[in-house]
Amino acid sequence: KMFGEWGTLLNARALNYLLYPQEVLTFISLWSVLLLLTSCAFFAYLGFKIYRAYITNFSYPIENKKIRIAQIIVIPALLIIGYRGGFQLSPINESSAYYSNLQINNQIATNNVWYLAHSILDANDSKNPFVYMDEKKAKEITNNLFPASAGKTTAVFKNTKPNIVLIILESWTADLVKDLGGEENIAPHFNELRKEGLLFTQMYSSGFRTEQGLISIFSGFPAQPNNSIITTPSKAEKLPSLNIELGKQGYQSSFYYGGEIEFANMKSYLLNTQFKKIIDKNNFEKNELNSKWGAHDEFVFKKQLNELNNEKTPFFSVILTLSTHEPFEVTMQTPFTGSEEQERFKKAAYYTDYCLHNYFNEAKKQSWYNNTIFILVADHGHRLPKNRDVSMPVGRRLTALITGGALIDDLRGKTMDKICNQHDLTSTILSQLKLEHKQFVWSQDVFNKNSKQFAYYSNESVLGWILPEQDIIYGFATQKVVRFNPKTQITLNDTLLTQAKAYLQTLYQQYLDY
Protein backbone atom coordinates (compact mmCIF):
# COMPACT_ATOMS: atom_id res chain seq x y z
CA LYS A 1 0.00 0.00 0.00
CA MET A 2 2.81 2.39 0.89
CA PHE A 3 4.54 1.66 -2.40
CA GLY A 4 1.44 2.67 -4.33
CA GLU A 5 1.23 6.02 -2.53
CA TRP A 6 4.89 6.97 -2.08
CA GLY A 7 6.51 5.17 -4.99
CA THR A 8 9.20 3.69 -2.72
CA LEU A 9 9.78 0.47 -0.81
CA LEU A 10 9.22 0.21 2.95
CA ASN A 11 11.73 2.56 4.55
CA ALA A 12 12.75 4.27 7.78
CA ARG A 13 10.42 7.22 7.15
CA ALA A 14 7.42 4.87 7.26
CA LEU A 15 8.37 3.64 10.74
CA ASN A 16 7.84 7.15 12.13
CA TYR A 17 4.14 6.85 11.35
CA LEU A 18 3.75 3.79 13.58
CA LEU A 19 3.56 6.32 16.42
CA TYR A 20 0.10 7.19 15.03
CA PRO A 21 -1.65 3.79 14.66
CA GLN A 22 -5.14 5.26 14.28
CA GLU A 23 -4.07 7.39 11.32
CA VAL A 24 -2.12 4.51 9.77
CA LEU A 25 -5.21 2.31 9.86
CA THR A 26 -7.09 4.81 7.70
CA PHE A 27 -4.79 3.85 4.84
CA ILE A 28 -5.67 0.18 4.86
CA SER A 29 -8.85 -1.88 4.96
CA LEU A 30 -9.70 -4.65 7.42
CA TRP A 31 -9.38 -7.20 4.62
CA SER A 32 -5.84 -6.02 3.88
CA VAL A 33 -4.84 -6.54 7.52
CA LEU A 34 -6.44 -10.00 7.65
CA LEU A 35 -4.75 -10.98 4.39
CA LEU A 36 -1.37 -9.83 5.72
CA LEU A 37 -1.73 -11.72 9.02
CA THR A 38 -2.98 -14.85 7.27
CA SER A 39 -0.10 -14.77 4.79
CA CYS A 40 2.47 -14.30 7.56
CA ALA A 41 1.02 -17.19 9.54
CA PHE A 42 0.96 -19.45 6.47
CA PHE A 43 4.55 -18.78 5.45
CA ALA A 44 5.79 -19.11 9.04
CA TYR A 45 4.08 -22.50 9.31
CA LEU A 46 5.41 -23.59 5.90
CA GLY A 47 8.95 -22.53 6.78
CA PHE A 48 8.80 -24.36 10.10
CA LYS A 49 7.60 -27.58 8.44
CA ILE A 50 10.29 -27.44 5.74
CA TYR A 51 13.02 -26.72 8.29
CA ARG A 52 11.91 -29.61 10.48
CA ALA A 53 11.51 -32.04 7.58
CA TYR A 54 14.70 -31.35 5.66
CA ILE A 55 17.16 -29.69 8.05
CA THR A 56 16.71 -30.94 11.60
CA ASN A 57 14.17 -32.60 13.83
CA PHE A 58 14.00 -30.81 17.17
CA SER A 59 13.27 -34.10 18.92
CA TYR A 60 16.72 -35.44 18.06
CA PRO A 61 19.45 -32.85 18.67
CA ILE A 62 22.77 -33.31 16.89
CA GLU A 63 25.26 -35.20 19.09
CA ASN A 64 28.23 -35.32 16.70
CA LYS A 65 30.71 -32.73 18.01
CA LYS A 66 32.38 -32.27 14.62
CA ILE A 67 29.07 -31.39 13.01
CA ARG A 68 28.20 -29.00 15.83
CA ILE A 69 31.59 -27.26 15.57
CA ALA A 70 31.19 -27.06 11.80
CA GLN A 71 27.78 -25.45 12.27
CA ILE A 72 29.21 -22.84 14.64
CA ILE A 73 31.91 -21.92 12.10
CA VAL A 74 30.15 -22.40 8.77
CA ILE A 75 26.73 -20.87 9.46
CA PRO A 76 28.04 -17.43 10.61
CA ALA A 77 30.46 -17.43 7.67
CA LEU A 78 27.63 -18.15 5.24
CA LEU A 79 25.54 -15.40 6.82
CA ILE A 80 28.37 -12.88 6.42
CA ILE A 81 28.94 -13.90 2.81
CA GLY A 82 25.23 -13.67 2.14
CA TYR A 83 25.00 -10.28 3.87
CA ARG A 84 27.73 -8.76 1.70
CA GLY A 85 26.41 -10.58 -1.39
CA GLY A 86 29.36 -12.79 -2.29
CA PHE A 87 33.15 -12.69 -2.51
CA GLN A 88 33.45 -9.60 -4.74
CA LEU A 89 35.52 -6.60 -3.66
CA SER A 90 32.59 -4.34 -2.71
CA PRO A 91 29.49 -5.41 -0.75
CA ILE A 92 26.20 -5.37 -2.61
CA ASN A 93 24.00 -2.30 -2.68
CA GLU A 94 20.88 -1.31 -4.60
CA SER A 95 22.88 -1.16 -7.82
CA SER A 96 23.34 -4.93 -7.68
CA ALA A 97 19.60 -5.40 -8.09
CA TYR A 98 18.92 -2.57 -10.54
CA TYR A 99 18.75 -3.61 -14.19
CA SER A 100 16.03 -1.56 -15.88
CA ASN A 101 15.31 1.98 -17.04
CA LEU A 102 11.94 1.65 -15.31
CA GLN A 103 12.21 2.48 -11.62
CA ILE A 104 9.41 0.11 -10.61
CA ASN A 105 11.26 -2.88 -12.11
CA ASN A 106 14.36 -2.07 -10.08
CA GLN A 107 12.34 -1.68 -6.89
CA ILE A 108 10.67 -5.05 -7.42
CA ALA A 109 14.11 -6.63 -7.80
CA THR A 110 15.40 -5.13 -4.54
CA ASN A 111 15.19 -7.11 -1.30
CA ASN A 112 12.60 -5.28 0.83
CA VAL A 113 14.08 -6.25 4.20
CA TRP A 114 17.59 -5.27 3.13
CA TYR A 115 16.29 -1.94 1.79
CA LEU A 116 14.49 -1.18 5.07
CA ALA A 117 17.59 -1.93 7.16
CA HIS A 118 19.75 0.16 4.85
CA SER A 119 17.37 3.12 5.02
CA ILE A 120 17.28 2.96 8.85
CA LEU A 121 21.08 3.10 8.99
CA ASP A 122 21.14 5.99 6.51
CA ALA A 123 18.46 7.94 8.39
CA ASN A 124 20.41 7.71 11.65
CA ASP A 125 23.73 8.59 10.06
CA SER A 126 25.09 11.98 11.10
CA LYS A 127 27.19 12.15 7.94
CA ASN A 128 25.88 13.65 4.73
CA PRO A 129 25.15 10.75 2.33
CA PHE A 130 24.82 13.15 -0.61
CA VAL A 131 28.36 14.48 -0.96
CA TYR A 132 29.37 14.89 -4.59
CA MET A 133 32.01 17.64 -4.43
CA ASP A 134 33.96 19.95 -2.16
CA GLU A 135 31.62 21.64 0.33
CA LYS A 136 32.81 25.13 -0.58
CA LYS A 137 32.20 24.49 -4.27
CA ALA A 138 28.73 23.07 -3.57
CA LYS A 139 27.77 26.17 -1.59
CA GLU A 140 29.08 28.48 -4.30
CA ILE A 141 27.09 26.71 -7.02
CA THR A 142 23.96 26.71 -4.84
CA ASN A 143 24.29 30.39 -3.95
CA ASN A 144 24.51 31.26 -7.64
CA LEU A 145 21.02 29.82 -8.08
CA PHE A 146 19.66 32.65 -5.92
CA PRO A 147 20.81 35.99 -7.39
CA ALA A 148 20.35 39.35 -5.69
CA SER A 149 16.78 40.51 -6.15
CA ALA A 150 16.29 43.91 -4.52
CA GLY A 151 13.55 46.05 -6.02
CA LYS A 152 12.83 43.85 -9.04
CA THR A 153 9.54 42.21 -8.09
CA THR A 154 6.23 42.63 -9.93
CA ALA A 155 3.30 43.69 -7.73
CA VAL A 156 0.49 41.14 -7.54
CA PHE A 157 -1.35 42.36 -4.42
CA LYS A 158 -3.27 45.65 -4.50
CA ASN A 159 -1.68 46.73 -1.21
CA THR A 160 1.03 45.61 1.19
CA LYS A 161 -1.18 44.58 4.11
CA PRO A 162 -4.09 42.44 2.90
CA ASN A 163 -5.66 39.63 4.85
CA ILE A 164 -4.20 36.31 3.70
CA VAL A 165 -6.11 33.02 3.56
CA LEU A 166 -4.00 30.01 2.65
CA ILE A 167 -5.90 26.89 1.57
CA ILE A 168 -3.64 23.83 1.45
CA LEU A 169 -5.36 21.25 -0.73
CA GLU A 170 -4.60 17.65 0.19
CA SER A 171 -3.12 15.75 -2.80
CA TRP A 172 -4.38 18.25 -5.39
CA THR A 173 -2.12 17.29 -8.24
CA ALA A 174 -2.24 19.39 -11.42
CA ASP A 175 -3.98 16.43 -13.07
CA LEU A 176 -7.22 17.43 -11.34
CA VAL A 177 -7.49 20.77 -13.15
CA LYS A 178 -8.60 21.11 -16.77
CA ASP A 179 -6.36 24.09 -17.56
CA LEU A 180 -3.36 22.20 -16.19
CA GLY A 181 -4.00 19.19 -18.42
CA GLY A 182 -6.48 17.39 -16.18
CA GLU A 183 -9.93 16.06 -16.91
CA GLU A 184 -12.66 18.62 -17.45
CA ASN A 185 -15.27 17.47 -14.93
CA ILE A 186 -13.24 16.59 -11.82
CA ALA A 187 -13.01 20.18 -10.52
CA PRO A 188 -15.53 22.22 -12.55
CA HIS A 189 -15.86 24.96 -9.92
CA PHE A 190 -12.10 25.41 -9.63
CA ASN A 191 -11.99 25.76 -13.41
CA GLU A 192 -14.35 28.72 -13.02
CA LEU A 193 -12.53 30.12 -9.98
CA ARG A 194 -9.23 30.21 -11.86
CA LYS A 195 -10.78 32.80 -14.21
CA GLU A 196 -10.83 35.16 -11.22
CA GLY A 197 -7.23 34.46 -10.24
CA LEU A 198 -3.64 33.89 -11.30
CA LEU A 199 -2.93 30.22 -12.05
CA PHE A 200 0.54 28.69 -11.64
CA THR A 201 1.23 26.18 -14.41
CA GLN A 202 4.73 24.99 -13.42
CA MET A 203 4.83 24.71 -9.62
CA TYR A 204 6.28 21.51 -8.14
CA SER A 205 6.47 19.99 -4.67
CA SER A 206 9.89 19.01 -3.34
CA GLY A 207 8.38 16.32 -1.10
CA PHE A 208 5.50 13.88 -1.25
CA ARG A 209 4.01 13.99 2.26
CA THR A 210 1.74 16.55 3.92
CA GLU A 211 4.19 17.41 6.70
CA GLN A 212 6.87 18.10 4.08
CA GLY A 213 4.44 20.41 2.33
CA LEU A 214 3.80 22.36 5.54
CA ILE A 215 7.52 22.88 6.10
CA SER A 216 7.95 24.00 2.50
CA ILE A 217 5.09 26.51 2.61
CA PHE A 218 5.64 27.98 6.07
CA SER A 219 9.44 27.76 6.36
CA GLY A 220 10.52 27.80 2.73
CA PHE A 221 12.62 24.70 3.40
CA PRO A 222 12.72 21.95 0.75
CA ALA A 223 12.13 18.28 1.55
CA GLN A 224 15.00 15.87 2.19
CA PRO A 225 15.17 12.50 0.41
CA ASN A 226 15.11 10.23 3.47
CA ASN A 227 13.87 12.39 6.35
CA SER A 228 11.14 14.82 7.33
CA ILE A 229 12.63 17.58 9.45
CA ILE A 230 9.28 18.11 11.19
CA THR A 231 9.67 14.73 12.92
CA THR A 232 12.71 16.13 14.77
CA PRO A 233 11.37 19.11 16.74
CA SER A 234 14.86 20.15 17.87
CA LYS A 235 15.68 20.81 14.22
CA ALA A 236 12.29 22.07 13.05
CA GLU A 237 12.14 24.73 15.76
CA LYS A 238 15.25 26.38 14.26
CA LEU A 239 13.58 26.96 10.90
CA PRO A 240 12.40 30.46 9.96
CA SER A 241 8.64 30.93 9.81
CA LEU A 242 6.29 32.85 7.54
CA ASN A 243 3.77 33.09 10.36
CA ILE A 244 6.31 34.61 12.77
CA GLU A 245 7.23 37.25 10.19
CA LEU A 246 3.56 38.08 9.61
CA GLY A 247 2.96 38.17 13.36
CA LYS A 248 5.58 40.91 13.68
CA GLN A 249 3.38 42.99 11.36
CA GLY A 250 0.28 42.52 13.50
CA TYR A 251 -1.32 39.60 11.64
CA GLN A 252 -3.71 37.40 13.65
CA SER A 253 -3.01 33.75 12.86
CA SER A 254 -5.18 30.63 12.80
CA PHE A 255 -4.87 27.08 11.48
CA TYR A 256 -7.86 24.85 10.69
CA TYR A 257 -7.70 21.11 10.10
CA GLY A 258 -10.40 18.47 10.39
CA GLY A 259 -7.99 15.70 11.40
CA GLU A 260 -5.61 14.88 14.25
CA ILE A 261 -3.20 17.80 14.61
CA GLU A 262 -0.65 15.72 16.55
CA PHE A 263 -0.04 13.55 13.49
CA ALA A 264 3.59 13.67 12.26
CA ASN A 265 4.50 16.33 14.86
CA MET A 266 2.39 18.97 13.10
CA LYS A 267 1.16 20.43 16.38
CA SER A 268 4.63 21.02 17.82
CA TYR A 269 5.71 22.69 14.59
CA LEU A 270 2.64 24.95 14.44
CA LEU A 271 3.09 25.96 18.07
CA ASN A 272 6.78 26.68 17.53
CA THR A 273 5.86 28.88 14.58
CA GLN A 274 3.47 30.81 16.86
CA PHE A 275 0.04 30.07 15.40
CA LYS A 276 -2.33 31.66 17.91
CA LYS A 277 -5.39 29.53 17.15
CA ILE A 278 -5.15 25.85 16.16
CA ILE A 279 -8.36 24.00 15.33
CA ASP A 280 -8.51 20.24 14.76
CA LYS A 281 -11.00 17.35 15.02
CA ASN A 282 -11.42 17.93 18.75
CA ASN A 283 -13.13 21.25 18.01
CA PHE A 284 -15.94 19.77 15.90
CA GLU A 285 -19.26 18.24 16.91
CA LYS A 286 -19.59 14.46 16.88
CA ASN A 287 -22.05 14.52 13.98
CA GLU A 288 -19.44 16.41 11.93
CA LEU A 289 -16.77 13.75 12.42
CA ASN A 290 -17.99 11.68 9.47
CA SER A 291 -14.59 10.95 7.93
CA LYS A 292 -12.09 8.30 9.03
CA TRP A 293 -9.67 11.18 9.50
CA GLY A 294 -12.12 13.43 11.34
CA ALA A 295 -14.28 16.24 9.94
CA HIS A 296 -14.83 16.49 6.20
CA ASP A 297 -13.88 19.66 4.32
CA GLU A 298 -17.35 21.24 4.28
CA PHE A 299 -17.36 21.55 8.07
CA VAL A 300 -13.82 22.93 8.22
CA PHE A 301 -14.55 25.59 5.59
CA LYS A 302 -17.76 26.56 7.36
CA LYS A 303 -16.12 26.85 10.77
CA GLN A 304 -13.22 28.95 9.51
CA LEU A 305 -15.50 31.30 7.60
CA ASN A 306 -17.76 31.85 10.60
CA GLU A 307 -14.86 32.57 12.93
CA LEU A 308 -13.06 34.91 10.53
CA ASN A 309 -15.98 37.31 10.86
CA ASN A 310 -14.95 37.82 14.49
CA GLU A 311 -11.22 38.01 13.76
CA LYS A 312 -9.23 41.22 13.94
CA THR A 313 -7.62 42.32 10.70
CA PRO A 314 -5.20 41.81 9.17
CA PHE A 315 -5.38 38.05 9.58
CA PHE A 316 -3.43 35.08 8.29
CA SER A 317 -5.67 32.02 8.31
CA VAL A 318 -4.81 28.54 7.02
CA ILE A 319 -7.05 25.63 6.08
CA LEU A 320 -5.60 22.16 5.49
CA THR A 321 -8.15 19.97 3.72
CA LEU A 322 -8.34 16.20 4.18
CA SER A 323 -11.20 14.72 2.12
CA THR A 324 -8.88 13.93 -0.80
CA HIS A 325 -6.74 11.79 1.47
CA GLU A 326 -7.16 8.05 1.47
CA PRO A 327 -9.54 6.27 1.81
CA PHE A 328 -11.29 8.88 -0.43
CA GLU A 329 -14.69 8.40 1.21
CA VAL A 330 -17.13 11.30 0.86
CA THR A 331 -20.84 11.58 1.48
CA MET A 332 -22.17 13.36 -1.62
CA GLN A 333 -23.23 11.97 -4.99
CA THR A 334 -20.82 12.73 -7.84
CA PRO A 335 -20.46 11.80 -11.53
CA PHE A 336 -17.85 9.24 -10.47
CA THR A 337 -19.60 6.11 -9.27
CA GLY A 338 -16.95 3.41 -9.68
CA SER A 339 -15.42 1.61 -6.72
CA GLU A 340 -11.90 1.62 -8.14
CA GLU A 341 -9.33 3.72 -6.29
CA GLN A 342 -8.93 6.05 -9.25
CA GLU A 343 -12.67 6.77 -9.35
CA ARG A 344 -12.87 7.26 -5.59
CA PHE A 345 -10.04 9.80 -5.77
CA LYS A 346 -11.90 11.72 -8.47
CA LYS A 347 -15.05 11.60 -6.36
CA ALA A 348 -13.22 13.02 -3.34
CA ALA A 349 -11.67 15.80 -5.44
CA TYR A 350 -15.09 16.63 -6.90
CA TYR A 351 -16.44 16.92 -3.34
CA THR A 352 -13.65 19.27 -2.20
CA ASP A 353 -14.19 21.32 -5.36
CA TYR A 354 -17.88 21.62 -4.43
CA CYS A 355 -16.87 22.74 -0.91
CA LEU A 356 -14.58 25.38 -2.41
CA HIS A 357 -17.46 26.65 -4.55
CA ASN A 358 -19.74 27.09 -1.53
CA TYR A 359 -16.93 28.61 0.52
CA PHE A 360 -16.08 31.31 -2.00
CA ASN A 361 -19.74 32.11 -2.62
CA GLU A 362 -20.06 32.92 1.08
CA ALA A 363 -16.63 34.56 1.43
CA LYS A 364 -17.44 37.08 -1.30
CA LYS A 365 -20.35 38.34 0.83
CA GLN A 366 -18.09 39.24 3.76
CA SER A 367 -16.89 42.78 4.43
CA TRP A 368 -13.24 41.70 4.59
CA TYR A 369 -13.22 39.92 1.20
CA ASN A 370 -12.14 42.90 -0.93
CA ASN A 371 -8.94 43.24 1.09
CA THR A 372 -8.13 39.53 1.18
CA ILE A 373 -5.72 37.38 -0.82
CA PHE A 374 -6.56 33.68 -1.13
CA ILE A 375 -3.71 31.33 -1.99
CA LEU A 376 -4.72 27.79 -2.92
CA VAL A 377 -1.88 25.29 -3.19
CA ALA A 378 -1.55 21.52 -2.93
CA ASP A 379 0.52 19.99 -0.15
CA HIS A 380 2.09 17.56 -2.65
CA GLY A 381 1.49 15.84 -5.97
CA HIS A 382 -0.17 12.47 -6.37
CA ARG A 383 -0.02 9.40 -8.58
CA LEU A 384 -3.79 9.49 -9.11
CA PRO A 385 -5.92 10.00 -11.14
CA LYS A 386 -3.56 9.17 -14.03
CA ASN A 387 -1.35 6.63 -12.21
CA ARG A 388 1.68 8.89 -12.42
CA ASP A 389 5.13 7.90 -11.23
CA VAL A 390 5.81 10.24 -8.28
CA SER A 391 9.53 9.91 -9.00
CA MET A 392 8.92 11.80 -12.24
CA PRO A 393 8.16 15.53 -12.67
CA VAL A 394 4.55 14.90 -13.75
CA GLY A 395 3.89 13.28 -10.38
CA ARG A 396 5.08 16.39 -8.52
CA ARG A 397 3.29 19.16 -10.44
CA LEU A 398 0.79 20.98 -8.23
CA THR A 399 -2.41 22.96 -8.36
CA ALA A 400 -1.69 26.54 -7.24
CA LEU A 401 -3.81 29.69 -7.58
CA ILE A 402 -3.84 33.24 -6.18
CA THR A 403 -7.23 34.93 -6.11
CA GLY A 404 -9.38 37.21 -3.95
CA GLY A 405 -10.44 40.84 -3.79
CA ALA A 406 -6.90 42.10 -3.13
CA LEU A 407 -5.46 40.57 -6.32
CA ILE A 408 -4.59 43.15 -8.99
CA ASP A 409 -7.47 43.03 -11.48
CA ASP A 410 -5.30 42.85 -14.61
CA LEU A 411 -3.96 39.46 -13.47
CA ARG A 412 -7.34 37.73 -13.29
CA GLY A 413 -7.56 34.82 -15.69
CA LYS A 414 -3.83 34.95 -16.40
CA THR A 415 -1.17 32.30 -15.81
CA MET A 416 2.23 32.28 -14.14
CA ASP A 417 4.33 29.94 -16.28
CA LYS A 418 7.70 30.20 -14.55
CA ILE A 419 9.12 26.91 -13.23
CA CYS A 420 9.16 27.12 -9.44
CA ASN A 421 8.80 25.17 -6.21
CA GLN A 422 6.09 25.17 -3.60
CA HIS A 423 8.63 26.47 -1.05
CA ASP A 424 9.09 29.61 -3.17
CA LEU A 425 5.71 30.81 -1.92
CA THR A 426 7.24 31.93 1.38
CA SER A 427 9.53 34.57 -0.10
CA THR A 428 6.95 35.43 -2.76
CA ILE A 429 4.33 36.36 -0.15
CA LEU A 430 6.76 38.36 1.99
CA SER A 431 8.08 40.19 -1.05
CA GLN A 432 4.55 41.27 -2.00
CA LEU A 433 4.20 42.71 1.51
CA LYS A 434 7.58 44.46 1.09
CA LEU A 435 9.02 42.48 4.01
CA GLU A 436 12.51 41.03 4.37
CA HIS A 437 12.86 37.39 3.34
CA LYS A 438 16.63 36.77 3.23
CA GLN A 439 16.34 34.33 6.14
CA PHE A 440 14.42 31.97 3.83
CA VAL A 441 17.54 31.06 1.91
CA TRP A 442 15.93 28.22 -0.08
CA SER A 443 12.93 30.25 -1.19
CA GLN A 444 12.86 32.84 -3.96
CA ASP A 445 10.32 35.43 -5.08
CA VAL A 446 8.84 34.00 -8.28
CA PHE A 447 7.60 37.42 -9.39
CA ASN A 448 11.11 38.83 -9.23
CA LYS A 449 12.56 39.30 -12.70
CA ASN A 450 15.98 38.12 -11.51
CA SER A 451 14.83 34.81 -10.04
CA LYS A 452 15.97 31.73 -11.94
CA GLN A 453 13.67 29.03 -13.22
CA PHE A 454 14.25 25.64 -11.61
CA ALA A 455 12.48 23.16 -9.38
CA TYR A 456 13.88 20.46 -7.11
CA TYR A 457 12.30 17.32 -5.72
CA SER A 458 13.46 14.06 -4.17
CA ASN A 459 12.52 10.85 -2.44
CA GLU A 460 14.52 7.88 -1.16
CA SER A 461 15.32 6.80 -4.72
CA VAL A 462 15.87 9.86 -6.89
CA LEU A 463 16.82 13.51 -7.16
CA GLY A 464 14.72 15.49 -9.64
CA TRP A 465 15.86 18.72 -11.30
CA ILE A 466 13.37 20.56 -13.53
CA LEU A 467 14.60 23.30 -15.83
CA PRO A 468 13.50 25.11 -19.01
CA GLU A 469 16.29 23.30 -20.87
CA GLN A 470 15.68 19.75 -19.63
CA ASP A 471 14.44 17.58 -16.77
CA ILE A 472 17.06 15.43 -15.04
CA ILE A 473 16.22 12.51 -12.75
CA TYR A 474 19.26 11.14 -10.95
CA GLY A 475 19.18 7.74 -9.20
CA PHE A 476 20.90 7.43 -5.82
CA ALA A 477 21.42 3.67 -6.10
CA THR A 478 22.96 3.65 -9.56
CA GLN A 479 24.67 7.05 -9.17
CA LYS A 480 23.52 7.73 -12.71
CA VAL A 481 20.87 9.70 -14.56
CA VAL A 482 17.92 7.31 -14.74
CA ARG A 483 15.64 9.54 -16.81
CA PHE A 484 16.28 12.55 -19.00
CA ASN A 485 13.60 14.70 -20.64
CA PRO A 486 15.09 17.05 -23.25
CA LYS A 487 13.38 20.40 -23.91
CA THR A 488 15.50 23.13 -25.49
CA GLN A 489 18.68 21.04 -25.07
CA ILE A 490 18.63 17.54 -26.54
CA THR A 491 21.78 16.21 -24.84
CA LEU A 492 22.43 15.89 -21.12
CA ASN A 493 23.99 19.06 -19.71
CA ASP A 494 26.52 17.98 -17.08
CA THR A 495 26.67 21.52 -15.67
CA LEU A 496 22.97 21.38 -14.83
CA LEU A 497 23.40 17.96 -13.24
CA THR A 498 26.21 19.38 -11.10
CA GLN A 499 23.84 22.16 -10.02
CA ALA A 500 21.32 19.59 -8.82
CA LYS A 501 23.94 17.64 -6.88
CA ALA A 502 25.35 20.79 -5.28
CA TYR A 503 21.85 21.91 -4.28
CA LEU A 504 21.03 18.60 -2.56
CA GLN A 505 24.44 18.34 -0.89
CA THR A 506 24.13 21.84 0.59
CA LEU A 507 20.49 21.36 1.57
CA TYR A 508 21.12 18.11 3.40
CA GLN A 509 24.16 19.52 5.18
CA GLN A 510 22.03 22.38 6.48
CA TYR A 511 19.46 19.83 7.66
CA LEU A 512 22.21 18.03 9.60
CA ASP A 513 23.57 21.29 11.02
CA TYR A 514 20.22 22.37 12.50
Disulfide bonds with the S-S distance in Angstrom:
none
